[in-house]
Amino acid sequence: MFFKNRKYNLDDIQRLFSQIPIIFIMLLAIILLTITFFILESKENRKIDLLKQKYILNYEFDKKEELNKFKVYINNQVKKSFSKEEIVLKKITYKTIGYIESNSLNNFGLLEDYLRNIEKENSIELVIFKKDNLDILYGDTSISYLQRLIFNKKQQVNKYKNLTLQYIYSQGSNNLQFWNDDVKKTVRLSFFDSVKINDKEYYIGSFSIINSIKEITKKSIIDSIKTQKFNIWFYDLITQDTFNFENNKKIEKSNVLLKDKEDNESYEILEHYFTDYEYNEKFKNYVYLYNKYNFIISVFYDKKIIEYKLKDIIFDIKNDYRNLFSKVFIIILVVSAILILFTYIFSNFIKTIFNEYNDELKTKTLSLEHWKKRFELAIIASNDGLWDINFKTKKIYFSDKWLEMFGYKRNEIHTFANWFNLIHNEDKNKVEQLFDKIFAKVDDTIVCEYRLKTKNDDFKWVLARGKSFYDESGNLDRMLMMSMDIDKNKRMKKELLDIELLVEDGKIVIFKLFNDKNLSIKYISNSIKTFGFNKKDFENKELNFMNLIYKEDINKVKVAIYAALKKDLSNFTFVCRIINAANEIKWISSRVILIKDHSGEVSHFYGYINDITKIKVSQEELKLKVEVEVNKNRQKDRILIQQSKLASMGEMLGNISHQWRQPLNNVSLILHFLRDNYKNEKVSEEKLDKFMRKANKNIEYMSETIDDFRNFYKPSKVKNKFSIKECIDSLLYMVKNQYEIENIKIEFKYEDIEIINYENELKQSLLNILNNAKDAILLRKEKEKFDAIININTILVEDKVKIEISNNGGIINNDIMDKIFEPYFTTKFETQGTGIGLYMTKAIIETNMKGKIEVVNINSGVKFIITLDI
């Protein structure tokens, strides 16, 4: 935005030509150095990473080879351990065969002693059995062990034991076998050979004691680390024992070592397998896991050795790249300096050219200075209509703005005479006198207001301002004019004058006040005389606006003015009392417009005063009359409500008689019983008391009934909180007998809702609706038989309660639907109804209880809907 709006001169352009290339060269040099730095750094890091990868791979390969060699060595050591066991078994077996052949099997007792000694001395077990009948002569325990190992069966011992013996001799003479127990991770070796004694073939064999392969392997590993030159350490995952962990040929606990953990790979391996027995891909090149025994063996692995070996090589690589960057930096610096030098030479050359051009431009500018005055007014009046008069050719030129202002098209007005003919006849003389002064060279400027004819034959007020120009000979050459449209302002001033003349002798007083403490009056219309004051009293500052205001209303007017100023309103109104010249109180209404000065501050209040005393008096009289009529209507409503209650009292007395009939009969029977038995000695005092209590209970019930009906007819004076369910239940309790006699069923479905309103008025309204429903049902029953029913339903809808009372006593004709709530309207004979029940119900619900009542036709009947606020 800065570069867009700024105006550049030649000096600015010359500076830009000299500075921008230098700035560009410096930025380019910085960018090239930055790019070079990042490229060389990237190559350096890539070369170092490749070198590290190569050394690490070679190092890991060597460690992996060392680990594999150790595994092969351990496997050979385990095999050697079993080879020694095999030699011992063969030796004992043949020794036993030789002893049996020399002593035969006649004295088997001596043979058993011999066999036990051999077993004890050599820690082995011997077995002897016949081939033909598979009879075990010695070593039944060892055969049972093999039978369970092969078949995993404890039932049918003889069957599986014979199969085990058959398997042994099926392998032939001179056979060596390994018996692995995968569950216990143990192994036993056996060697069997056959011999014939007394023409019978016997199989004689020896078993090693149960050996743990795990222990053999563990022993071989530890012995190999101790005796051989392997850089290996060992870890038992189950016992958490380590051996040679820190190359000290010692057995240590892993949890002790991890307390003082060092930052190297061996501790990382130990920490992993200390918490997790699973294989880890990360350690695959220098750790081997014996899953079968839960052993691990690991070579000593330390990347710090690689870093130490690479330290010097990496230093040389970094040094080479630093030297390369320094060379590039020097090259870019030298090239930039050369370019800046050439730029400086070129800028001096451009500066010389611009100086020559600038001098030439200044010369031309001076020659055009005399045109400046011609365009001064044109620049000032850029929003006005501009026109130019050539007095030598009598031609006239109008701008587009001027043509638009009056509605003409170009070339419709050609000459000065054409323009002059458009001036209003009343203004021509004034304009002609001003131009005569121009022609006489008395004045060279013109300012004039006149009316000019528009294209649509109307006239528009304009303010014309012009300046004349002379040629070298001093003759009038041309005149530059501009016209401002002031038609709207002129018309507004005339309208304001008309309004002032209109109210001058009327009852409306127009005023213009200063915005000061006492609201001093700048102007007030002559109509102020209607209040007994003289206009001159205000113009001479003897009175101000606040002198008119009634003392008690002064603050009210000040508050209205303060609020309008605070809220920056364009206008405001107020009503107050004033004191006229006769010291009488008058009511006025006033509308005031706020007028602001050039700084935006409210300087004046412009408005009018209207005398509304008669209106105010009429309003007060009307208010009193309305209150009187309202009180009369309320009194009438109370009388109608009472009439409605009295009209239903006959029916309610019938309800009372039904309520009392059974209790009275009970009391009468009790009295007869007491009369007949009070001297009877067989009747106990306890029994007499019992009948007395029954009589009192019936009398109390009758008393409560009287209270219920009395409370029902007592009007509610204040609102109270009550349950809709309990209100309707108490009403139905009082009238149920009357409806049961007429075989009318009442069903009540409800939501237990509490409201604040007049409870007895609601009961009265519901009773009127129920009686209306009963009468309709009885009329229908005279014509046809049907199951009469009245449904009452209460529903909670948002914050309102709806009470719906529907019956099947027939629908209401549409032509009388709107009349049923009118007073004294009834569809019954005069002797059967008064016509005020539903009218009073509507009045109670909508006027007293501020609710709403509606009625709609439903299937075979009507539904009344009462809506009340909770």
BELMOZI-V753273 format. One record per residue. N is the residue number from 1. SS is DSSP state (a for helix, b for strand, c for the rest). BURIAL is 1 if it has 9 or more other C-alpha atoms within 8 Angstrom, else 0. D_LAST is the distance of its C-alpha to the last C-alpha in whole Angstrom. Layout:
BEGIN
n & ss & burial & d_last
N & SS & BURIAL & D_LAST
N & SS & BURIAL & D_LAST
END
This chain:
BEGIN
n & ss & burial & d_last
1 & c & 0 & 66
2 & a & 0 & 68
3 & a & 0 & 71
4 & a & 0 & 70
5 & a & 0 & 70
6 & c & 0 & 73
7 & c & 0 & 76
8 & c & 0 & 79
9 & c & 0 & 83
10 & a & 0 & 86
11 & a & 0 & 86
12 & a & 0 & 83
13 & a & 1 & 84
14 & a & 1 & 87
15 & a & 0 & 85
16 & a & 0 & 83
17 & a & 1 & 86
18 & a & 1 & 87
19 & a & 0 & 84
20 & a & 0 & 82
21 & a & 1 & 85
22 & a & 1 & 86
23 & a & 0 & 82
24 & a & 0 & 82
25 & a & 1 & 85
26 & a & 1 & 83
27 & a & 0 & 80
28 & a & 0 & 82
29 & a & 1 & 84
30 & a & 0 & 81
31 & a & 0 & 79
32 & a & 1 & 83
33 & a & 1 & 83
34 & a & 0 & 79
35 & a & 0 & 80
36 & a & 1 & 83
37 & a & 1 & 82
38 & a & 0 & 79
39 & a & 0 & 82
40 & a & 1 & 84
41 & a & 1 & 82
42 & a & 0 & 80
43 & a & 0 & 84
44 & a & 1 & 84
45 & a & 0 & 81
46 & a & 0 & 82
47 & a & 0 & 86
48 & a & 1 & 85
49 & a & 0 & 82
50 & a & 0 & 85
51 & a & 0 & 87
52 & a & 1 & 85
53 & a & 0 & 84
54 & a & 0 & 88
55 & a & 1 & 88
56 & a & 1 & 85
57 & a & 0 & 86
58 & a & 0 & 90
59 & a & 1 & 89
60 & a & 1 & 86
61 & a & 1 & 89
62 & a & 0 & 91
63 & a & 1 & 89
64 & a & 1 & 88
65 & a & 0 & 92
66 & a & 1 & 92
67 & a & 1 & 89
68 & a & 0 & 91
69 & a & 0 & 94
70 & a & 1 & 93
71 & a & 0 & 91
72 & a & 0 & 94
73 & a & 0 & 96
74 & a & 1 & 94
75 & a & 0 & 94
76 & a & 0 & 98
77 & a & 1 & 98
78 & a & 1 & 95
79 & a & 0 & 98
80 & a & 0 & 101
81 & a & 1 & 99
82 & a & 0 & 99
83 & a & 0 & 103
84 & a & 0 & 104
85 & a & 1 & 102
86 & a & 1 & 104
87 & a & 0 & 107
88 & a & 0 & 107
89 & a & 1 & 106
90 & a & 1 & 109
91 & a & 0 & 111
92 & a & 1 & 110
93 & a & 1 & 109
94 & a & 0 & 113
95 & a & 0 & 114
96 & a & 1 & 113
97 & a & 1 & 114
98 & a & 0 & 118
99 & a & 0 & 117
100 & a & 1 & 116
101 & a & 0 & 119
102 & a & 0 & 122
103 & a & 0 & 120
104 & c & 0 & 119
105 & c & 0 & 116
106 & c & 0 & 118
107 & c & 0 & 117
108 & a & 0 & 113
109 & a & 0 & 113
110 & a & 0 & 115
111 & a & 1 & 113
112 & a & 1 & 110
113 & a & 0 & 111
114 & a & 0 & 112
115 & a & 1 & 109
116 & a & 0 & 107
117 & a & 0 & 109
118 & a & 1 & 109
119 & a & 1 & 105
120 & a & 0 & 105
121 & a & 0 & 107
122 & a & 0 & 105
123 & c & 0 & 102
124 & b & 1 & 102
125 & b & 1 & 101
126 & b & 1 & 104
127 & b & 1 & 104
128 & b & 1 & 106
129 & b & 1 & 106
130 & b & 1 & 108
131 & c & 1 & 108
132 & c & 0 & 109
133 & c & 0 & 107
134 & c & 1 & 104
135 & c & 0 & 105
136 & b & 1 & 104
137 & b & 1 & 106
138 & b & 1 & 105
139 & c & 1 & 101
140 & a & 1 & 99
141 & a & 0 & 96
142 & a & 1 & 96
143 & a & 1 & 96
144 & a & 1 & 93
145 & a & 0 & 92
146 & a & 1 & 93
147 & a & 1 & 92
148 & a & 1 & 88
149 & a & 0 & 88
150 & a & 0 & 89
151 & a & 0 & 87
152 & c & 0 & 84
153 & c & 1 & 85
154 & c & 0 & 86
155 & c & 0 & 86
156 & c & 0 & 90
157 & a & 0 & 91
158 & a & 0 & 95
159 & a & 0 & 94
160 & a & 1 & 92
161 & a & 1 & 95
162 & a & 1 & 98
163 & a & 0 & 96
164 & a & 1 & 96
165 & a & 1 & 100
166 & a & 1 & 101
167 & a & 0 & 99
168 & a & 1 & 101
169 & a & 1 & 104
170 & a & 0 & 103
171 & c & 0 & 103
172 & c & 0 & 107
173 & c & 0 & 109
174 & c & 0 & 109
175 & b & 1 & 105
176 & b & 1 & 103
177 & b & 0 & 99
178 & b & 0 & 96
179 & b & 1 & 93
180 & b & 0 & 90
181 & b & 1 & 87
182 & c & 0 & 84
183 & c & 0 & 81
184 & c & 0 & 83
185 & c & 1 & 85
186 & b & 1 & 88
187 & b & 1 & 91
188 & b & 1 & 95
189 & b & 1 & 98
190 & b & 1 & 100
191 & b & 1 & 104
192 & b & 1 & 106
193 & b & 1 & 109
194 & b & 1 & 111
195 & b & 1 & 115
196 & b & 0 & 117
197 & b & 1 & 118
198 & c & 0 & 120
199 & c & 0 & 119
200 & b & 0 & 116
201 & b & 1 & 113
202 & b & 1 & 111
203 & b & 1 & 108
204 & b & 1 & 108
205 & b & 1 & 105
206 & b & 1 & 104
207 & b & 1 & 100
208 & b & 1 & 99
209 & c & 0 & 96
210 & c & 0 & 93
211 & b & 1 & 93
212 & b & 1 & 89
213 & a & 1 & 89
214 & a & 1 & 87
215 & a & 0 & 89
216 & a & 1 & 92
217 & a & 1 & 90
218 & a & 1 & 89
219 & a & 0 & 92
220 & a & 1 & 94
221 & a & 1 & 91
222 & a & 1 & 92
223 & a & 0 & 96
224 & a & 1 & 96
225 & a & 1 & 94
226 & a & 0 & 96
227 & a & 0 & 99
228 & c & 0 & 99
229 & c & 0 & 98
230 & c & 0 & 95
231 & c & 0 & 92
232 & b & 1 & 89
233 & b & 1 & 87
234 & b & 1 & 85
235 & b & 1 & 82
236 & b & 1 & 81
237 & c & 1 & 77
238 & c & 0 & 77
239 & c & 0 & 79
240 & c & 1 & 78
241 & b & 1 & 82
242 & b & 1 & 83
243 & b & 1 & 87
244 & c & 1 & 88
245 & c & 1 & 85
246 & c & 0 & 87
247 & c & 0 & 90
248 & c & 0 & 91
249 & c & 1 & 92
250 & c & 0 & 90
251 & b & 0 & 87
252 & b & 1 & 84
253 & b & 1 & 80
254 & a & 1 & 78
255 & a & 0 & 75
256 & a & 0 & 77
257 & a & 1 & 78
258 & a & 1 & 75
259 & a & 0 & 74
260 & a & 0 & 76
261 & c & 0 & 76
262 & c & 0 & 78
263 & c & 0 & 77
264 & c & 0 & 79
265 & a & 0 & 79
266 & a & 1 & 80
267 & a & 1 & 77
268 & a & 1 & 75
269 & a & 1 & 76
270 & a & 1 & 76
271 & a & 1 & 73
272 & a & 0 & 72
273 & a & 1 & 73
274 & a & 1 & 72
275 & a & 0 & 69
276 & c & 0 & 69
277 & c & 0 & 72
278 & c & 0 & 72
279 & c & 0 & 74
280 & c & 0 & 73
281 & a & 0 & 75
282 & a & 0 & 75
283 & a & 0 & 78
284 & c & 0 & 80
285 & c & 0 & 83
286 & c & 1 & 84
287 & b & 1 & 82
288 & b & 1 & 83
289 & b & 1 & 80
290 & b & 0 & 82
291 & c & 0 & 79
292 & c & 0 & 81
293 & c & 0 & 82
294 & c & 1 & 79
295 & b & 1 & 82
296 & b & 1 & 82
297 & b & 1 & 85
298 & b & 1 & 84
299 & b & 1 & 87
300 & c & 1 & 87
301 & c & 0 & 85
302 & c & 0 & 84
303 & a & 0 & 83
304 & a & 0 & 85
305 & a & 0 & 88
306 & a & 1 & 87
307 & a & 0 & 86
308 & a & 0 & 89
309 & a & 0 & 91
310 & a & 1 & 89
311 & a & 0 & 89
312 & a & 0 & 92
313 & a & 0 & 92
314 & a & 1 & 89
315 & a & 0 & 90
316 & a & 0 & 93
317 & a & 1 & 90
318 & a & 1 & 88
319 & a & 0 & 91
320 & a & 0 & 92
321 & a & 1 & 89
322 & a & 0 & 89
323 & a & 0 & 92
324 & a & 0 & 92
325 & a & 1 & 88
326 & a & 0 & 91
327 & a & 0 & 93
328 & a & 1 & 91
329 & a & 1 & 89
330 & a & 0 & 93
331 & a & 0 & 93
332 & a & 1 & 90
333 & a & 1 & 91
334 & a & 0 & 94
335 & a & 0 & 93
336 & a & 1 & 90
337 & a & 0 & 93
338 & a & 0 & 95
339 & a & 1 & 92
340 & a & 1 & 91
341 & a & 0 & 95
342 & a & 0 & 95
343 & a & 1 & 92
344 & a & 1 & 93
345 & a & 0 & 96
346 & a & 1 & 94
347 & a & 1 & 92
348 & a & 1 & 95
349 & a & 0 & 96
350 & a & 1 & 93
351 & a & 1 & 93
352 & a & 0 & 96
353 & a & 0 & 95
354 & a & 1 & 92
355 & a & 0 & 94
356 & a & 0 & 97
357 & a & 0 & 94
358 & a & 1 & 92
359 & a & 0 & 95
360 & a & 0 & 96
361 & a & 0 & 92
362 & a & 0 & 92
363 & a & 0 & 95
364 & a & 0 & 93
365 & a & 0 & 90
366 & a & 0 & 93
367 & a & 0 & 94
368 & c & 0 & 90
369 & a & 0 & 89
370 & a & 0 & 90
371 & a & 0 & 88
372 & a & 0 & 85
373 & a & 0 & 85
374 & a & 1 & 84
375 & a & 0 & 81
376 & a & 0 & 80
377 & a & 1 & 78
378 & a & 1 & 77
379 & a & 0 & 75
380 & a & 0 & 73
381 & c & 1 & 72
382 & c & 0 & 71
383 & c & 0 & 68
384 & c & 1 & 70
385 & b & 1 & 72
386 & b & 1 & 76
387 & b & 1 & 79
388 & b & 1 & 83
389 & b & 1 & 86
390 & b & 1 & 89
391 & c & 1 & 91
392 & c & 0 & 95
393 & c & 0 & 93
394 & c & 1 & 91
395 & b & 1 & 88
396 & b & 1 & 85
397 & b & 0 & 82
398 & b & 1 & 78
399 & c & 1 & 76
400 & a & 0 & 73
401 & a & 1 & 70
402 & a & 1 & 72
403 & a & 1 & 73
404 & a & 1 & 69
405 & a & 0 & 68
406 & a & 1 & 70
407 & c & 1 & 70
408 & c & 1 & 74
409 & c & 0 & 75
410 & c & 0 & 78
411 & c & 0 & 82
412 & c & 0 & 80
413 & c & 0 & 81
414 & c & 1 & 85
415 & b & 1 & 87
416 & a & 1 & 86
417 & a & 0 & 87
418 & a & 1 & 84
419 & a & 1 & 82
420 & a & 0 & 83
421 & a & 0 & 83
422 & c & 0 & 79
423 & b & 1 & 78
424 & c & 1 & 77
425 & a & 0 & 80
426 & a & 0 & 79
427 & a & 1 & 79
428 & a & 1 & 82
429 & a & 0 & 84
430 & a & 0 & 82
431 & a & 1 & 82
432 & a & 0 & 86
433 & a & 0 & 87
434 & a & 1 & 85
435 & a & 1 & 87
436 & a & 0 & 90
437 & a & 1 & 90
438 & a & 1 & 90
439 & a & 0 & 93
440 & c & 0 & 95
441 & c & 0 & 94
442 & c & 0 & 92
443 & c & 0 & 89
444 & c & 1 & 88
445 & b & 1 & 84
446 & b & 1 & 82
447 & b & 0 & 78
448 & b & 0 & 77
449 & b & 0 & 74
450 & b & 1 & 75
451 & b & 1 & 73
452 & b & 1 & 74
453 & b & 1 & 74
454 & c & 1 & 72
455 & c & 0 & 72
456 & c & 0 & 70
457 & c & 0 & 72
458 & c & 0 & 69
459 & b & 1 & 70
460 & b & 1 & 69
461 & b & 1 & 69
462 & b & 1 & 71
463 & b & 1 & 72
464 & b & 1 & 76
465 & b & 1 & 77
466 & b & 1 & 81
467 & b & 1 & 84
468 & b & 1 & 87
469 & b & 1 & 90
470 & b & 1 & 94
471 & c & 0 & 96
472 & c & 0 & 99
473 & c & 0 & 101
474 & c & 0 & 99
475 & c & 0 & 98
476 & b & 1 & 94
477 & b & 1 & 93
478 & b & 1 & 89
479 & b & 1 & 86
480 & b & 1 & 82
481 & b & 1 & 79
482 & b & 1 & 76
483 & b & 1 & 73
484 & b & 1 & 70
485 & b & 1 & 67
486 & c & 1 & 66
487 & a & 1 & 65
488 & a & 0 & 61
489 & a & 0 & 62
490 & a & 1 & 65
491 & a & 0 & 62
492 & a & 0 & 59
493 & a & 0 & 62
494 & a & 0 & 63
495 & a & 0 & 59
496 & a & 0 & 59
497 & a & 0 & 62
498 & a & 0 & 61
499 & a & 0 & 57
500 & a & 1 & 59
501 & a & 0 & 62
502 & a & 0 & 59
503 & a & 1 & 57
504 & c & 1 & 60
505 & c & 0 & 60
506 & c & 0 & 56
507 & c & 1 & 53
508 & c & 1 & 52
509 & b & 1 & 53
510 & b & 1 & 54
511 & b & 1 & 54
512 & b & 1 & 55
513 & b & 1 & 55
514 & b & 1 & 56
515 & c & 1 & 53
516 & c & 0 & 55
517 & c & 0 & 53
518 & c & 0 & 54
519 & c & 1 & 53
520 & c & 1 & 57
521 & b & 1 & 58
522 & b & 1 & 60
523 & b & 0 & 60
524 & b & 1 & 58
525 & c & 1 & 59
526 & a & 1 & 61
527 & a & 1 & 58
528 & a & 1 & 57
529 & a & 1 & 59
530 & a & 0 & 57
531 & a & 0 & 55
532 & c & 1 & 59
533 & c & 1 & 60
534 & c & 1 & 63
535 & a & 1 & 62
536 & a & 0 & 65
537 & a & 1 & 64
538 & a & 1 & 61
539 & a & 1 & 64
540 & c & 0 & 66
541 & c & 1 & 63
542 & c & 0 & 63
543 & c & 1 & 60
544 & c & 1 & 57
545 & a & 1 & 53
546 & a & 0 & 52
547 & a & 0 & 54
548 & c & 1 & 52
549 & b & 1 & 49
550 & c & 1 & 47
551 & a & 0 & 47
552 & a & 0 & 44
553 & a & 1 & 43
554 & a & 1 & 45
555 & a & 0 & 43
556 & a & 0 & 40
557 & a & 1 & 43
558 & a & 0 & 44
559 & a & 0 & 41
560 & a & 1 & 40
561 & a & 0 & 44
562 & a & 0 & 43
563 & a & 0 & 40
564 & a & 1 & 42
565 & a & 1 & 44
566 & a & 0 & 42
567 & c & 0 & 40
568 & c & 0 & 44
569 & c & 1 & 42
570 & c & 0 & 45
571 & b & 1 & 44
572 & b & 1 & 41
573 & b & 1 & 41
574 & b & 1 & 40
575 & b & 0 & 40
576 & b & 1 & 42
577 & b & 1 & 44
578 & b & 1 & 48
579 & b & 1 & 51
580 & c & 1 & 54
581 & c & 0 & 58
582 & c & 0 & 57
583 & c & 0 & 55
584 & c & 0 & 52
585 & b & 1 & 48
586 & b & 1 & 47
587 & b & 1 & 44
588 & b & 1 & 45
589 & b & 1 & 43
590 & b & 1 & 45
591 & b & 1 & 44
592 & b & 1 & 46
593 & b & 1 & 48
594 & b & 1 & 49
595 & b & 1 & 52
596 & b & 1 & 53
597 & c & 0 & 57
598 & c & 0 & 59
599 & c & 0 & 57
600 & c & 0 & 54
601 & c & 0 & 53
602 & b & 1 & 52
603 & b & 1 & 55
604 & b & 1 & 54
605 & b & 1 & 51
606 & b & 1 & 52
607 & b & 1 & 50
608 & b & 1 & 50
609 & b & 1 & 49
610 & b & 1 & 47
611 & b & 1 & 47
612 & c & 1 & 44
613 & a & 1 & 45
614 & a & 0 & 45
615 & a & 0 & 41
616 & a & 1 & 40
617 & a & 0 & 41
618 & a & 0 & 40
619 & a & 0 & 36
620 & a & 0 & 36
621 & a & 0 & 38
622 & a & 0 & 35
623 & a & 0 & 32
624 & a & 0 & 34
625 & a & 0 & 34
626 & a & 0 & 31
627 & a & 0 & 29
628 & a & 0 & 32
629 & a & 0 & 31
630 & a & 0 & 27
631 & a & 0 & 28
632 & a & 0 & 30
633 & a & 0 & 27
634 & a & 0 & 25
635 & a & 0 & 27
636 & a & 0 & 28
637 & a & 1 & 25
638 & a & 0 & 25
639 & a & 0 & 28
640 & a & 1 & 27
641 & a & 1 & 24
642 & a & 0 & 27
643 & a & 0 & 29
644 & a & 1 & 26
645 & a & 1 & 26
646 & a & 0 & 30
647 & a & 0 & 30
648 & c & 0 & 29
649 & a & 0 & 30
650 & a & 0 & 33
651 & a & 0 & 31
652 & a & 1 & 30
653 & a & 0 & 33
654 & a & 1 & 34
655 & a & 1 & 31
656 & a & 1 & 32
657 & a & 0 & 36
658 & a & 1 & 35
659 & a & 1 & 33
660 & a & 1 & 36
661 & a & 0 & 39
662 & a & 0 & 40
663 & a & 1 & 39
664 & a & 1 & 42
665 & a & 0 & 44
666 & a & 1 & 44
667 & a & 1 & 45
668 & a & 0 & 48
669 & a & 0 & 49
670 & a & 1 & 49
671 & a & 0 & 51
672 & a & 0 & 53
673 & a & 0 & 54
674 & a & 1 & 54
675 & a & 0 & 57
676 & a & 0 & 59
677 & a & 0 & 59
678 & c & 0 & 59
679 & c & 0 & 62
680 & c & 0 & 63
681 & c & 0 & 64
682 & c & 0 & 63
683 & c & 1 & 59
684 & c & 0 & 58
685 & a & 0 & 56
686 & a & 0 & 53
687 & a & 0 & 53
688 & a & 1 & 52
689 & a & 0 & 50
690 & a & 0 & 48
691 & a & 1 & 48
692 & a & 1 & 47
693 & a & 0 & 44
694 & a & 0 & 43
695 & a & 1 & 43
696 & a & 0 & 41
697 & a & 0 & 38
698 & a & 1 & 38
699 & a & 1 & 38
700 & a & 0 & 35
701 & a & 1 & 33
702 & a & 1 & 34
703 & a & 0 & 33
704 & a & 0 & 30
705 & a & 1 & 30
706 & a & 1 & 30
707 & a & 0 & 28
708 & a & 1 & 25
709 & a & 1 & 26
710 & a & 0 & 27
711 & a & 0 & 23
712 & a & 1 & 22
713 & c & 0 & 24
714 & c & 0 & 23
715 & c & 0 & 20
716 & c & 1 & 17
717 & c & 0 & 18
718 & c & 0 & 16
719 & c & 1 & 12
720 & b & 0 & 12
721 & b & 0 & 10
722 & b & 1 & 10
723 & b & 1 & 11
724 & a & 1 & 10
725 & a & 1 & 14
726 & a & 0 & 15
727 & a & 1 & 15
728 & a & 1 & 16
729 & a & 0 & 19
730 & a & 0 & 20
731 & a & 1 & 20
732 & a & 0 & 22
733 & a & 0 & 24
734 & a & 1 & 25
735 & a & 1 & 26
736 & a & 0 & 28
737 & a & 1 & 31
738 & a & 1 & 31
739 & a & 1 & 30
740 & a & 1 & 32
741 & a & 0 & 35
742 & c & 0 & 35
743 & c & 0 & 34
744 & c & 1 & 31
745 & b & 1 & 29
746 & b & 0 & 25
747 & b & 0 & 24
748 & b & 0 & 20
749 & b & 0 & 19
750 & c & 1 & 15
751 & c & 0 & 13
752 & c & 0 & 12
753 & c & 1 & 8
754 & b & 1 & 7
755 & b & 1 & 5
756 & b & 1 & 6
757 & b & 1 & 8
758 & c & 1 & 12
759 & a & 1 & 13
760 & a & 1 & 16
761 & a & 1 & 16
762 & a & 1 & 13
763 & a & 1 & 16
764 & a & 1 & 19
765 & a & 1 & 17
766 & a & 1 & 18
767 & a & 1 & 21
768 & a & 1 & 22
769 & a & 1 & 21
770 & a & 1 & 23
771 & a & 0 & 26
772 & a & 0 & 26
773 & a & 1 & 26
774 & a & 1 & 29
775 & a & 0 & 31
776 & a & 1 & 31
777 & a & 1 & 32
778 & a & 1 & 35
779 & a & 1 & 36
780 & a & 1 & 36
781 & a & 1 & 38
782 & a & 0 & 41
783 & a & 0 & 42
784 & c & 0 & 41
785 & c & 0 & 40
786 & c & 0 & 37
787 & c & 0 & 35
788 & c & 1 & 32
789 & b & 1 & 28
790 & b & 1 & 25
791 & b & 1 & 22
792 & b & 1 & 18
793 & b & 1 & 16
794 & b & 1 & 13
795 & b & 1 & 12
796 & b & 1 & 9
797 & b & 0 & 10
798 & c & 0 & 10
799 & c & 0 & 6
800 & b & 1 & 5
801 & b & 1 & 6
802 & b & 1 & 10
803 & b & 1 & 12
804 & b & 1 & 16
805 & b & 1 & 19
806 & b & 1 & 22
807 & b & 1 & 26
808 & c & 1 & 29
809 & c & 1 & 31
810 & c & 1 & 32
811 & c & 1 & 31
812 & c & 1 & 30
813 & c & 0 & 33
814 & c & 0 & 32
815 & c & 0 & 34
816 & c & 0 & 32
817 & a & 0 & 28
818 & a & 0 & 28
819 & a & 0 & 29
820 & c & 1 & 27
821 & c & 1 & 24
822 & c & 1 & 27
823 & c & 0 & 29
824 & c & 0 & 31
825 & c & 1 & 32
826 & c & 1 & 32
827 & c & 0 & 34
828 & c & 0 & 36
829 & c & 0 & 39
830 & c & 0 & 38
831 & c & 0 & 39
832 & c & 0 & 36
833 & c & 0 & 33
834 & c & 1 & 32
835 & c & 1 & 30
836 & c & 1 & 27
837 & a & 1 & 25
838 & a & 1 & 23
839 & a & 1 & 24
840 & a & 1 & 22
841 & a & 1 & 19
842 & a & 1 & 18
843 & a & 1 & 19
844 & a & 1 & 16
845 & a & 1 & 14
846 & a & 1 & 15
847 & a & 1 & 16
848 & a & 0 & 15
849 & c & 1 & 11
850 & c & 1 & 11
851 & c & 1 & 10
852 & b & 1 & 13
853 & b & 1 & 15
854 & b & 0 & 18
855 & b & 0 & 21
856 & b & 0 & 23
857 & b & 1 & 27
858 & b & 0 & 27
859 & c & 0 & 30
860 & c & 0 & 32
861 & b & 1 & 29
862 & b & 1 & 25
863 & b & 1 & 22
864 & b & 1 & 19
865 & b & 1 & 16
866 & b & 1 & 13
867 & b & 1 & 10
868 & b & 1 & 6
869 & b & 1 & 4
870 & c & 0 & 0
END
